[in-house]
Amino acid sequence: MVDYLVVGSGLFGCVFAHEMAAKGKSCLVLEKRAHVGGNVYGEEKDGILIHRYGAHIFHTSYEDVWAYVNQFVSFNGYINSPVANYRGHLYNLPFNMNTFRELWDIVTPREAREIIARQRAAVQGEPQNLEEQAISLVGQDIYEKLIKGYTEKQWGRSCTELPAFIIRRLPVRYTFDNNYFNDKYQGIPENGYNSLIEALLDDKDLPGSIEVRTGVDYLPVREAYAGQAGKVVYTGPLDAYFGCRLGRLEYRGLRFETERFDEANHQGVAVMNYTERAVPYTRTIEHKHFMRGNAAIAEKAVTYVTREYPADWKPGDEAYYPVNDQRNQDLVAAYRARAEKEENTIFGGRLAEYKYYDMDDVIKSALERAAQE
């Protein structure tokens, strides 16, 4: 008998388990995959830390969350400054004066504001779809070159078929600032996210205990664990918990192809977005550039690049992005109503809440939920 049965070893589950063990409680963590860490899990190849499930860049303005993670690992101060590639032309992201200079050969914020204002006027009244919403925010040129193709690949449908609310706002900066995030604290753990997960699950200096079992798919065997815990902390898919009896929630999937190159530097940047629809992948990730400050890795004549392909999702695939259309929002509301009636069960994390969470929000949510126990 344990105090908490934690289903899933992503950030929510690991933070929650650590906090409960710090309070003297016992936790059993069950993980379906062969490894812990959820989607922040990484692999090492030739000394390079590979983000196996896509790029994960930590950024936060929460002072408490930043202080919390720095108890366990040191961060390298990496700043995300991606580049967009449209038909071989490169543009800085997010949309800023460097982007506008390349687009329109201008040099002042006033010129950029005037061009965007003129182009935004093409949409009158309330935007009816994502295309109109995007044009009403940033104008036709930015939409056509840097949003349209990328978004249609990401969601697998035309922008005119996507609801306007998917893009409620688009960041536009009238400064020469390529820092993608506005958050005060940014970086990647110097030894990778595995080191953070391992530290969270390490109970040797805690009054409570944490046991981890990998390769255990909880839902098919949940009866075997019935009565073995005071509470269940469930971080898996919300609809699956209820047997998908109301219908399946939809996701977009991803597929990754990683290639080794015998060169020190392949694309010159960690993240390059390919915004043309004809290019089948949305972005390429050169992992060694995430290892800021590691001169030995930077100079090494080997590098790894991952191509990230959006994919149709089907049950059994890894679920990456919730499809936030009206049908899914209505369905998840119905499942949440059922979840609220479940006794001695805590639902948390991106899958159990059907939300696209940044890592700091997941950690903050887990800390707040643990504090309530």
C-alpha positions in Angstrom: 0.0 0.0 0.0 1.4 3.4 -1.0 0.0 6.9 -0.5 0.1 7.8 -4.2 0.0 5.8 -7.4 1.4 8.2 -10.0 0.6 7.2 -13.6 3.1 8.7 -15.9 6.7 10.0 -15.3 6.5 13.3 -17.2 7.2 16.5 -15.5 3.8 16.7 -13.7 4.1 13.1 -12.3 7.8 13.5 -11.3 7.4 16.9 -9.6 4.3 15.7 -7.8 6.0 12.5 -6.6 9.0 14.4 -5.4 6.9 16.9 -3.4 4.9 14.1 -1.8 8.1 12.1 -0.9 9.5 15.4 0.6 6.4 15.3 2.9 7.1 11.8 4.0 4.6 10.1 1.7 5.2 7.0 -0.4 4.8 7.0 -4.2 4.7 4.4 -6.9 5.3 5.8 -10.3 4.1 3.7 -13.3 5.5 4.5 -16.8 4.2 3.0 -20.0 7.4 3.7 -21.9 10.8 2.0 -21.3 12.2 5.2 -20.0 11.1 7.9 -17.6 10.7 11.6 -18.4 7.9 11.7 -20.8 8.6 13.9 -23.8 11.5 15.7 -22.3 13.5 12.5 -22.4 16.8 12.7 -24.3 19.4 10.4 -25.7 23.2 10.9 -26.0 25.0 10.3 -29.3 28.7 11.2 -29.8 28.4 13.3 -26.6 25.5 15.3 -28.1 22.2 15.4 -26.2 19.4 14.6 -28.6 15.9 15.8 -27.8 14.1 12.6 -28.8 10.5 14.0 -28.8 11.2 17.4 -30.3 12.9 20.5 -29.1 12.3 21.4 -25.4 13.5 24.9 -24.4 12.8 25.9 -20.8 11.6 29.4 -20.3 9.6 31.0 -17.5 8.9 34.2 -15.7 7.7 32.4 -12.6 10.3 33.1 -9.9 9.2 30.2 -7.8 9.4 27.7 -10.7 12.9 28.9 -11.7 14.1 28.6 -8.2 12.6 25.2 -7.9 14.2 23.6 -11.0 17.6 25.2 -10.1 17.6 23.2 -6.9 18.2 20.1 -9.1 20.1 21.2 -12.2 22.1 24.1 -13.7 20.9 25.7 -16.9 23.1 26.9 -19.7 21.3 30.2 -20.6 20.4 29.1 -24.1 18.3 31.7 -25.9 15.9 30.5 -28.6 16.5 32.4 -31.8 14.9 30.4 -34.6 15.2 31.1 -38.3 12.4 30.7 -40.9 13.3 29.3 -44.3 10.9 30.2 -47.1 12.0 29.0 -50.5 15.6 29.4 -49.5 15.2 32.9 -48.1 15.9 33.2 -44.4 13.9 35.3 -41.9 14.5 35.9 -38.2 11.8 34.9 -35.7 9.8 36.0 -33.9 8.5 38.7 -36.3 10.7 41.7 -35.6 12.7 44.4 -37.3 15.2 41.9 -38.7 12.3 40.0 -40.3 10.8 43.2 -41.7 14.2 44.4 -43.0 14.6 41.2 -44.9 11.0 41.2 -46.2 10.7 44.8 -47.3 14.2 46.3 -47.2 13.2 48.9 -44.6 15.1 50.1 -41.5 12.7 51.9 -39.2 9.8 50.8 -37.0 7.6 53.5 -38.5 8.0 52.0 -42.0 7.2 48.5 -40.7 4.1 49.7 -38.8 2.8 51.5 -41.9 3.2 48.4 -44.1 1.5 46.1 -41.7 -1.3 48.5 -41.0 -2.1 48.8 -44.8 -2.1 45.0 -45.2 -4.2 44.4 -42.1 -6.9 46.5 -43.6 -7.6 43.8 -46.2 -9.7 42.0 -43.6 -12.8 43.9 -42.5 -15.1 42.9 -39.7 -14.8 39.8 -37.5 -12.3 37.2 -38.9 -14.1 34.0 -40.0 -11.1 31.7 -40.1 -7.5 31.4 -39.3 -6.3 33.0 -42.5 -8.4 36.1 -42.0 -7.3 36.2 -38.3 -3.7 36.1 -39.2 -3.9 38.7 -41.9 -5.8 41.0 -39.6 -3.0 40.7 -37.1 0.2 40.8 -39.2 -0.8 41.5 -42.8 -0.6 39.5 -46.1 3.2 39.2 -46.6 4.0 37.7 -43.2 1.0 35.5 -43.5 1.8 34.1 -46.9 5.5 33.6 -46.3 5.8 32.7 -42.7 2.5 31.5 -41.4 0.3 29.9 -44.1 2.4 26.9 -45.2 3.7 26.1 -41.7 0.3 26.2 -40.2 -1.3 24.1 -42.9 1.4 21.4 -42.5 1.0 21.5 -38.7 -2.7 21.0 -38.7 -3.2 19.0 -41.9 -5.8 21.4 -43.4 -6.2 24.7 -45.1 -6.0 27.9 -43.0 -9.4 28.8 -44.4 -10.8 25.6 -42.7 -9.2 26.3 -39.4 -11.1 28.4 -36.7 -9.9 31.9 -36.1 -9.4 31.4 -32.4 -6.4 29.1 -32.9 -4.4 32.3 -33.5 -5.7 34.8 -31.0 -2.5 36.9 -31.2 0.8 36.9 -33.0 3.9 38.5 -31.4 5.2 41.5 -33.4 8.2 43.4 -32.2 9.3 46.7 -33.6 12.9 46.1 -32.3 15.9 44.1 -33.6 15.4 41.4 -31.0 15.5 37.7 -32.1 14.9 36.3 -28.6 11.8 34.1 -29.3 10.5 34.2 -25.7 9.8 37.2 -23.5 10.4 35.3 -20.3 13.0 36.4 -17.8 14.6 33.0 -17.3 15.6 30.8 -20.2 17.9 27.8 -20.9 18.3 24.1 -21.1 19.8 21.9 -18.4 23.5 21.6 -18.9 23.4 17.8 -18.7 20.0 17.5 -20.4 16.5 17.0 -19.0 17.2 13.4 -18.0 19.3 14.8 -15.2 16.3 16.9 -13.9 14.0 13.9 -14.0 16.5 11.7 -12.3 17.0 14.2 -9.5 13.2 14.6 -9.0 12.8 10.8 -8.7 15.8 10.4 -6.4 14.4 9.8 -2.9 17.6 9.0 -1.0 17.5 12.3 1.0 13.8 12.4 1.3 11.7 11.3 4.3 9.3 9.5 2.0 9.8 7.1 -0.9 9.5 6.9 -4.7 9.4 3.6 -6.5 9.5 3.6 -10.4 8.3 0.8 -12.7 8.7 1.3 -16.4 7.0 -0.7 -19.2 3.7 -0.7 -17.3 0.6 0.4 -19.2 -1.7 1.3 -16.3 -5.2 1.3 -17.9 -5.3 -2.3 -19.1 -4.1 -3.5 -15.6 -5.7 -0.9 -13.3 -7.7 -3.5 -11.5 -4.5 -5.1 -10.4 -3.6 -1.9 -8.7 -7.0 -1.2 -7.2 -6.8 -0.6 -3.5 -3.0 -0.4 -3.5 -2.9 3.4 -3.1 -4.6 6.1 -1.1 -4.9 8.2 -4.3 -4.2 7.9 -8.0 -2.4 10.7 -9.8 -3.3 10.2 -13.5 -1.4 12.0 -16.2 -2.4 10.0 -19.2 -5.0 10.8 -21.9 -8.2 11.9 -20.3 -10.6 10.2 -22.7 -8.7 6.9 -22.4 -9.2 6.9 -18.6 -13.0 6.7 -19.2 -12.7 4.2 -22.0 -13.4 6.8 -24.7 -17.1 6.2 -23.9 -18.1 9.8 -25.0 -15.8 9.7 -28.1 -12.1 10.2 -28.8 -10.3 13.4 -28.3 -8.2 14.3 -31.3 -4.5 15.2 -31.6 -2.0 16.0 -34.2 1.0 13.7 -34.2 4.7 14.1 -35.1 7.3 11.9 -36.8 11.0 12.4 -36.4 13.9 11.6 -38.7 17.4 12.1 -37.3 20.5 12.2 -39.5 24.2 12.2 -38.5 26.5 14.6 -40.4 30.3 14.4 -40.3 30.7 18.2 -39.9 30.9 20.6 -37.0 28.0 22.8 -38.0 25.3 21.9 -40.4 22.7 24.7 -40.4 24.1 27.3 -38.1 21.1 27.5 -35.7 19.3 25.1 -33.4 15.9 25.5 -34.9 15.0 26.3 -38.5 11.4 26.4 -39.5 10.4 25.5 -43.1 7.3 27.6 -43.8 6.7 26.6 -47.4 3.9 24.0 -47.8 5.8 22.0 -50.4 8.5 21.1 -47.8 7.0 18.1 -45.9 8.6 18.8 -42.6 7.9 21.9 -40.4 11.4 22.3 -38.9 14.8 20.9 -38.5 16.6 20.7 -35.1 20.4 20.7 -34.9 20.8 19.5 -31.3 24.4 20.5 -30.6 23.4 24.2 -30.8 21.3 23.7 -27.7 24.4 22.8 -25.7 25.4 26.5 -25.3 28.8 27.0 -23.7 30.1 23.5 -24.4 33.1 24.3 -26.6 34.2 20.7 -27.0 30.9 19.7 -28.5 30.7 22.8 -30.7 34.1 22.0 -32.2 33.5 18.3 -32.7 33.3 17.3 -36.3 30.0 15.5 -36.0 26.4 16.8 -35.6 22.9 15.5 -35.6 19.9 17.1 -37.3 16.3 16.0 -36.7 13.6 16.7 -39.3 10.2 17.1 -37.7 7.1 16.0 -39.7 3.5 16.7 -38.7 1.4 13.5 -38.9 -2.2 12.4 -38.7 -2.8 10.9 -35.3 -4.5 7.6 -34.5 -5.0 5.8 -31.2 -1.8 4.2 -30.0 0.4 7.0 -31.5 2.1 9.5 -29.3 -0.2 12.5 -28.8 1.5 15.8 -29.2 -0.9 18.7 -30.0 -4.6 18.8 -28.9 -6.9 19.9 -31.7 -8.6 22.9 -30.2 -11.7 23.0 -32.4 -15.2 23.3 -31.0 -16.0 19.6 -31.2 -13.0 18.7 -29.0 -13.5 21.6 -26.6 -17.1 20.4 -26.0 -15.9 16.8 -25.6 -13.2 17.6 -23.2 -15.6 19.6 -21.1 -17.8 16.6 -20.8 -14.9 14.4 -19.8 -13.7 17.0 -17.2 -17.2 16.9 -15.7 -16.7 13.2 -15.2 -13.2 13.6 -13.8 -14.4 16.0 -11.1 -16.6 13.2 -9.8 -13.8 10.6 -9.6 -13.0 10.0 -5.9 -9.3 9.9 -4.8 -8.1 10.7 -8.3 -6.0 13.7 -9.4 -5.8 14.5 -13.1 -2.8 16.6 -14.2 -0.5 17.4 -17.1 -1.0 18.0 -20.8 -2.8 14.8 -21.6 -5.0 14.5 -18.6 -6.0 18.2 -19.0 -6.0 18.2 -22.8 -3.9 21.4 -22.9 -0.8 22.4 -24.7 1.4 23.2 -21.7 4.7 24.9 -21.6 7.1 23.1 -19.2 7.0 25.8 -16.6 3.2 25.7 -16.5 3.3 21.9 -16.0 5.7 22.3 -13.1 3.7 25.1 -11.5 0.5 23.1 -11.8 2.1 20.1 -10.2 3.6 22.2 -7.3 0.2 23.8 -6.7 -1.6 20.5 -6.7 1.0 18.9 -4.4 0.6 21.9 -2.0 -3.1 21.1 -1.7 -2.4 17.6 -0.5 
